[in-house]
Amino acid sequence: MNAHIYPPASLVEENAGAWLKALAKYRQPRIGRSIFELLVTVIPFAGFWAVAYFSLAHGFWYGLIAIIPAAAFLVRLFMIQHDCGHGSFFARRGLDDWTGRAIGVLTLTPYDYWRRAHAAHHASAGNLDERGVGDITTLTISEYRALSPMKRLGYRLYRHPLVMFGIGPAWLFLFKQRVPFGMMNGGALPWISTMATNVAIVICAALMAWMIGLLPFLLIHLPIVLLSGAAGIWLFYVQHQFEETHWSAGEDWHFPQAALHGASHYDLPLVLRWLTGNIGIHHVHHLSSRIPYYRLPEVLRDHPQLAGIGRITLWESLKCVKLVLWDDTRRKLVSFHDAANAGVRP
């Protein structure tokens, strides 16, 4: 049973636009805190990586358990890269960009390519007319019905958990992000960044292979990348693919409402909240993406009425996996089974 008591969402819904002004005071990062956050993420990541290697080198296979916390800290590094992409980690564009690019070599995520795709996601989240860039493909029930049988099968496979969280991370981080198709419009920077990141990855991998051997390097770093990638995709999924999320089209779409109600408050246990850089406070992040992740808890502390909007717990989030189609009539995400019971045969 939920021990927290929050005001009804309707009390804050009408003031969605006003929150943009109210949250502006949280946008200024604290440089010392940002440096501290970077250090307490990079150092443990390197430490757990080293533990995994020395365990492997000396035959202590149980020491490879260190791969799991290393993956967790790589997720946290990605959250720092994410804040850099929004210009919120240092609030100094050059410093943010080059920090993000350096981290991108570890996360296998070319910074400028990802930043442009993610900006498109923020600008169009919850807009049925602007799907397709930087988000998880989500069809309405009517769109799904209009597909051919083979395309329906393709969509079902795409939304299957084994594909989404198993094959998906390998495809995204090892292959898709190596060539930024569709990102040439507006300049060559995403391509330049991607190719430069690829070169840096090859150089670093070759150096590590020379120092410790190719097989040990792959046995350690590849699982770290795939585990952290799966966790990252899961977080992104839960932050937008929950039952009472918000989708609208045309003039019905408004940024503040879509941000406030189209992103969840993923209320994680304290340790997971820290490891994921408070990204679970996603509705606030979408309302004001320039707030550094370490200041997001301040927002909920000062404005507790925001905490109940879109709130889902860790246990409740597991139920989100089955939600795959947007029901325009009931204004919520539903499963294939629910769509069929509503009189629509998927």
C-alpha positions in Angstrom: 0.0 0.0 0.0 1.3 3.4 -0.9 2.5 5.2 2.2 2.7 8.6 0.5 -0.2 10.9 0.3 -0.2 13.3 -2.7 -2.6 15.9 -3.9 -4.8 14.8 -6.8 -3.2 15.3 -10.2 -6.1 17.5 -11.2 -4.8 20.1 -8.7 -1.7 20.6 -10.6 -2.9 19.7 -14.1 -4.3 23.1 -14.9 -1.0 24.8 -13.9 1.3 22.7 -16.1 2.5 25.7 -18.0 3.2 27.7 -14.8 5.7 25.0 -13.7 8.1 26.1 -16.4 8.6 29.4 -14.6 8.6 27.9 -11.1 11.3 25.4 -12.0 13.7 27.9 -13.6 15.5 28.5 -10.3 16.7 24.9 -10.2 18.5 25.1 -13.5 21.8 26.4 -12.3 24.4 23.6 -11.7 26.9 23.7 -8.8 30.3 23.2 -10.5 31.9 21.6 -7.4 29.0 19.2 -7.1 29.2 18.3 -10.8 32.9 17.5 -10.5 32.2 15.5 -7.4 29.4 13.5 -9.2 31.7 12.8 -12.0 34.5 11.5 -9.8 32.2 9.3 -7.6 31.0 7.7 -10.8 34.2 7.3 -12.8 36.4 6.0 -10.0 34.0 3.2 -8.8 33.4 2.2 -12.4 37.2 1.9 -13.0 37.6 0.1 -9.7 34.9 -2.6 -10.4 36.3 -3.0 -13.9 39.8 -3.7 -12.4 38.3 -6.1 -9.8 36.7 -8.1 -12.6 39.9 -8.2 -14.6 42.1 -9.3 -11.7 39.6 -11.9 -10.8 39.6 -13.3 -14.3 43.4 -13.1 -14.6 43.9 -15.1 -11.4 41.1 -17.6 -11.9 38.7 -16.3 -9.3 35.6 -16.5 -11.5 33.3 -15.4 -8.7 35.0 -12.0 -8.9 33.4 -11.5 -12.2 30.3 -10.5 -10.2 32.0 -7.1 -10.2 30.7 -6.7 -13.8 27.2 -6.0 -12.3 28.2 -2.9 -10.2 30.5 -1.8 -13.1 27.4 -1.9 -15.4 25.4 0.1 -12.8 28.1 2.8 -12.7 28.2 2.9 -16.5 24.5 3.6 -16.4 25.3 6.5 -14.1 28.0 7.7 -16.5 25.4 7.7 -19.2 23.2 9.9 -17.0 26.0 12.4 -16.8 26.4 12.2 -20.6 22.7 12.8 -20.8 22.9 15.9 -18.7 25.8 17.1 -20.7 23.6 16.8 -23.8 21.1 19.1 -22.2 23.8 21.6 -21.3 22.9 21.1 -17.6 25.8 19.4 -16.0 28.3 22.2 -16.1 26.2 24.8 -18.0 29.2 25.5 -20.1 28.7 24.3 -23.6 32.3 23.4 -24.4 32.9 21.6 -21.1 29.6 19.8 -21.3 30.2 18.7 -24.9 33.7 17.4 -24.5 32.7 15.6 -21.2 29.8 14.0 -23.0 32.0 13.0 -26.0 34.6 11.4 -23.7 31.9 9.4 -21.8 30.4 8.4 -25.2 33.5 6.3 -25.8 32.7 4.2 -22.7 29.0 4.0 -23.3 29.4 3.4 -27.1 27.1 6.3 -27.7 28.3 9.0 -30.1 27.5 12.2 -28.2 26.4 14.6 -31.0 24.4 12.0 -32.8 22.5 11.0 -29.6 22.1 14.7 -28.5 20.3 15.6 -31.7 18.0 12.5 -31.6 17.3 13.1 -27.9 16.5 16.8 -28.5 13.9 15.7 -31.1 12.5 13.3 -28.5 12.1 16.1 -25.9 10.5 18.4 -28.5 7.9 15.9 -29.6 7.3 13.5 -26.7 3.6 12.5 -26.5 2.9 14.0 -30.0 1.2 11.4 -32.2 2.2 13.4 -35.3 5.9 13.5 -34.4 6.9 10.0 -33.6 9.9 8.1 -34.9 13.1 10.0 -33.7 14.7 9.1 -30.3 11.7 7.2 -29.0 10.2 3.7 -28.8 7.9 3.0 -31.7 4.3 3.0 -30.4 1.3 2.4 -32.6 -2.3 3.3 -32.0 -4.8 0.5 -32.1 -6.2 1.7 -35.5 -2.7 1.9 -36.9 -1.9 -1.6 -35.8 -5.1 -2.9 -37.3 -4.2 -1.4 -40.7 -0.9 -3.3 -40.9 -0.4 -6.4 -43.0 -0.1 -9.7 -41.1 3.7 -9.7 -41.5 4.0 -6.1 -40.2 1.8 -7.0 -37.3 4.1 -9.9 -36.5 7.1 -7.5 -36.8 5.6 -5.1 -34.3 4.8 -7.9 -31.9 8.4 -9.1 -32.1 9.7 -5.6 -31.7 7.7 -5.1 -28.5 8.5 -8.5 -27.1 10.5 -8.2 -23.8 13.2 -10.6 -25.1 13.7 -8.4 -28.2 13.3 -5.0 -26.5 15.6 -5.7 -23.5 17.7 -8.6 -24.8 18.5 -8.2 -28.5 17.7 -4.4 -28.4 20.8 -3.3 -26.4 23.2 -5.3 -28.6 21.6 -3.9 -31.8 21.5 -0.3 -30.5 24.9 0.0 -28.8 27.0 -2.3 -31.0 25.6 -1.6 -34.4 22.9 1.1 -34.9 24.9 3.8 -33.2 27.9 3.1 -35.3 26.3 4.7 -38.4 23.9 7.6 -37.7 21.5 7.2 -40.7 18.9 9.9 -40.9 21.0 12.5 -39.1 22.6 14.4 -42.0 19.9 17.0 -42.2 21.1 20.2 -40.4 24.8 19.5 -40.7 27.5 16.8 -40.6 28.3 17.1 -36.9 26.4 13.9 -35.9 28.3 11.9 -38.6 31.7 13.5 -37.6 31.0 12.8 -34.0 30.0 9.2 -34.7 33.0 8.4 -36.8 35.3 10.1 -34.3 33.7 8.1 -31.5 34.1 4.9 -33.5 37.8 5.6 -34.0 38.3 6.4 -30.3 36.5 3.1 -29.4 38.7 1.1 -31.7 41.9 2.8 -30.4 40.8 2.3 -26.7 39.8 -1.3 -27.4 43.0 -2.1 -29.2 45.0 -0.5 -26.3 43.2 -2.6 -23.7 43.5 -5.7 -25.9 47.3 -5.1 -26.1 47.5 -4.6 -22.3 45.4 -7.4 -21.0 44.4 -9.5 -24.1 41.5 -9.3 -26.5 39.5 -12.1 -24.9 39.7 -10.8 -21.3 38.7 -7.4 -22.5 35.7 -8.7 -24.4 34.7 -11.0 -21.5 34.6 -8.0 -19.2 33.6 -5.0 -21.1 31.0 -6.5 -23.5 28.8 -7.8 -20.6 29.1 -4.5 -18.9 27.9 -2.6 -22.0 25.1 -5.0 -22.7 23.9 -5.0 -19.0 24.0 -1.3 -18.7 22.3 -0.9 -22.2 19.5 -3.2 -21.1 19.0 -1.2 -17.9 19.1 2.1 -19.9 16.5 0.9 -22.3 14.3 -0.4 -19.5 14.5 3.0 -17.8 13.6 4.9 -21.0 10.8 2.4 -21.6 9.2 2.8 -18.2 9.5 6.6 -18.3 7.1 6.8 -21.2 5.4 3.4 -21.7 3.1 3.4 -18.7 -0.7 3.1 -18.7 -1.7 6.6 -17.9 0.8 8.3 -20.1 -0.1 11.2 -22.5 -0.4 11.1 -26.2 -2.2 13.7 -28.4 -2.1 15.1 -31.9 -2.5 18.4 -33.7 -3.7 21.3 -31.7 -4.5 19.1 -28.8 -0.8 18.6 -28.1 0.8 21.2 -25.7 4.4 20.8 -24.5 3.8 21.4 -20.7 0.9 19.0 -20.5 2.8 16.4 -22.6 5.9 16.7 -20.4 4.1 16.6 -17.1 1.8 13.7 -18.0 3.6 11.9 -20.7 6.6 11.0 -18.6 6.5 9.1 -15.3 7.8 9.6 -11.8 9.6 6.2 -11.5 9.8 6.1 -7.7 12.8 3.8 -7.2 14.5 2.7 -4.0 17.1 5.2 -2.8 20.2 3.2 -4.0 18.7 2.7 -7.5 17.6 6.3 -7.6 21.3 7.4 -7.0 22.7 4.9 -9.5 20.3 6.1 -12.2 21.0 9.8 -11.6 17.4 10.5 -10.5 16.2 10.0 -14.0 13.1 8.5 -12.6 11.9 12.0 -11.8 11.3 12.1 -15.5 8.2 14.3 -15.7 10.1 17.1 -14.0 13.1 16.5 -16.3 10.8 16.8 -19.4 9.3 20.0 -18.0 12.7 21.6 -17.5 15.5 19.6 -19.0 18.2 22.1 -17.9 17.9 21.1 -14.3 21.0 19.0 -13.3 20.0 15.5 -12.2 21.3 16.0 -8.7 18.9 18.9 -8.2 15.7 17.1 -9.2 15.1 15.8 -5.7 15.1 19.5 -4.6 12.1 20.1 -6.9 10.1 17.3 -5.3 11.1 18.4 -1.8 9.9 22.0 -2.5 6.9 21.0 -4.6 5.6 17.7 -3.2 2.4 18.1 -5.3 4.5 17.0 -8.3 5.5 13.7 -6.7 2.1 12.0 -7.3 1.9 12.7 -11.0 2.6 9.6 -13.1 4.1 7.9 -10.1 4.9 4.2 -10.5 6.9 2.0 -8.2 9.5 -0.6 -9.1 6.9 -3.4 -8.7 4.2 -1.5 -10.7 6.7 -0.9 -13.5 6.9 -4.6 -14.3 3.3 -4.5 -15.5 4.3 -1.9 -18.1 5.9 -4.5 -20.3 2.6 -5.7 -21.7 1.4 -2.2 -22.7 2.0 -1.9 -26.4 -0.8 0.0 -28.1 -2.3 3.5 -27.6 -6.1 3.5 -27.2 -7.4 6.8 -28.6 -10.8 6.2 -27.1 -9.8 5.4 -23.5 -6.7 7.6 -23.7 -4.2 5.1 -22.3 -1.8 2.4 -23.3 -3.2 -1.1 -23.5 -2.0 -4.6 -24.1 -2.9 -6.7 -27.2 -5.3 -8.7 -25.0 -7.0 -5.5 -23.7 -7.4 -4.2 -27.2 -9.1 -7.4 -28.3 -11.5 -7.3 -25.3 -12.4 -3.7 -26.2 -13.8 -4.9 -29.5 -10.6 -4.5 -31.5 -9.1 -7.6 -32.9 -5.3 -7.1 -32.9 
